[in-house]
């Protein structure tokens, strides 16, 4: 189902990140609009996701993709059996249920989860931290460039437009131009909901 961008967009619209952070993480996390922490160099400070919390829009997008009450989307939510991850998975699964998605949480001990998700890439939906965690947006290159499909690109993203932007950002030395390139990276990732 996640080959359809509308499904990915619907999931983004359905997830109330603030609720997940406050309810499941006891406020010990920060909701993000992009796959970068806000203090990463080149983060577009004024960026807001076009697919923020909007459950009604999520239902519309799922319906456009062919999922509704008579044909509900069913997904296995692959989660590490960890006291930090399970509460988040439970909040997200409940939010998905409210728009008609049947998300079953499948718990795996750490080594099995790492093998299933990061080695075999054998999952539909998984909870993981893949935002750029370093002070340079180039970190996204290894997570989303198609060169790393089957490796660190755990979502197996293969998007020539995103690849070209990541390559440009990696080689650009002018700060203003680099900022603009990474704005486009963030916008493309938001549009496609990677």
N, C-alpha and C positions, 0 to 999 in steps of 0.2 A: 504493500500500500504506500510506502514512503517514496516510491519512484514518482508518485504524483505530487507535484509541488503544493497542490491545494491541501493535501493531507498534512504536509509539514507545516504549512501556514496555519491550518486549523489548530494543530497542536500548540503552536506558539500563541495563538489567540486565546486558547482555552486555559493556559497555565498562568495562574495568578502568582507571579514570582514573589511579590511582597508577602502573600500568605505563606508560601513555602519557606521564606526566610524567617518570618516572625514565628509561624506556627511550628515548623519542623526543625528549625535550626536555632531556636531561642534567640534570634537576632544576631547570631554569630556568622552571618554571611551577608553578602551584598547582592541585591538583584541587578542583573545586567541587561542592557538593551542590545549589546553587541558581544562578540566573542573575544573581547579584550577587557581587562580591568581598566577603569577610567583613568588611572595614573600612568598607563603605558604611553610612551612617547608615540605620537601620531594619532592618538585616540581623538576622534572628532567630538569635542566637548558638547556640542549642541545636538548630537545625534539622538533621535528617538526612533525606535522600531516602528515600522508601518504595521506590525503584527503584534501589538501589545494586547493586554488582557481585554477580551471582548467575546464572552461565551456565545452570544447570538451570532456573531460573525463566524465563529468556529463552527457552529451548527450549519450555517449557510455553505461554508466551504466544504464541509464533509458531505453535505447533500449534493453539491455540484460534482463531487468526486464519486458519487454513487452510494453513499452510506447514509442510512436513516434508521428509524425504528424497525422497519421491516427487513433491513439488511445492515445490522450493526457492525461496525469495525471491531474486530477482536485482535488484541495484540498481547504478546507476552512481554512483560516489563522485566528485563534481565537486571537483577540488582545484587550487589555484593551484600552478603549477610553481615552487616556492620551497623552498629548502633547510631552512626551518623547518617547512613544512607537510607535505612529502612523508613524512618519517619518522613523523609522527603518523598520517597517512592509512594508511601501511603497517601500523603496529601495530593500528589500529582494524580495517582490512580483515582482518587475520589473526584478530583476536578474533571478528569476525563469521563468518568461515569455520568456526571451531570449533563454532559452533552451527547451521551449515547454511546460512548466508546467503552468496550469491555476490556479493561486492562488487568491481566492477571500477573501479580508479582511473583516472579520465580527467583528464589534466593539461592545464591551460590557462595560457598566459602571463597576466600580471596584468591587462592591459586586457580581454582576452577573458573571463577569469574574472569580473571586476567586471561586465561587460556581461551575461553569462549569469546570474549569481547575483543581483546587486543591482539590475540594471536590468530584465532580462526575467523574473526569478524562474523560470527554466527549469532546474530541477534537482530531483532527488529527495533526494539526500543531499549536503551540502557541509560542508566544514570551514571554520569562521569563528569569530571572536571576537565574540560578541554579548552578553556579560555586562555588567551595569551597571558601568561603569568610572569613574564619577564618585562623589563623596561623597554623592550624594542618589539615593535609590531611584526618584525620579521619572524618571530616565533610561529606565526600563523602559517608560514611557508611549509614547515614540516608536518603540520596538522591537516592542511587542506589542499596542498598541491598534488596533482594527479601522479606525479613522480613517486609519491609515497603510498599510493593505493596498494593495499595488501600489507602495509607496514604501519607507520605512525598515523597515517590518514585513516583512522578507525571507522569513519563514516563512508569510506570508499568514494569520496567526492571526486568526480572527474568532470571538470568544467573548464574548457579552454579559455573562456573569458576571465574567470577567476585566476587561472594559471598565469595568464599574461599580466594581470594586475599585480599578482604576488611577485612575479619576476621583475617587473618595473620597480616596485617598492624596494625590493632587495638591492637593486643596483643604483637607485637614485641617491645622490648626495646632497642636493639642494633641499633644505628643510621644508620650505613652503610647497615645493612640488611633491615631496615625499608625503607631506600631510594630506595633500589633495588625492594622491594615489591611494593612501590607506582609507580615506573617506570613501572612495569608490569601492575598495575591498569590502568595507563594512556594509555599504549599501547593497552590493551584490550578494553578500552572504545573507543579509536580511531579506532581500527579494526572494532568494531561492530557499531560505530557511535551512541553511547548513548548520 
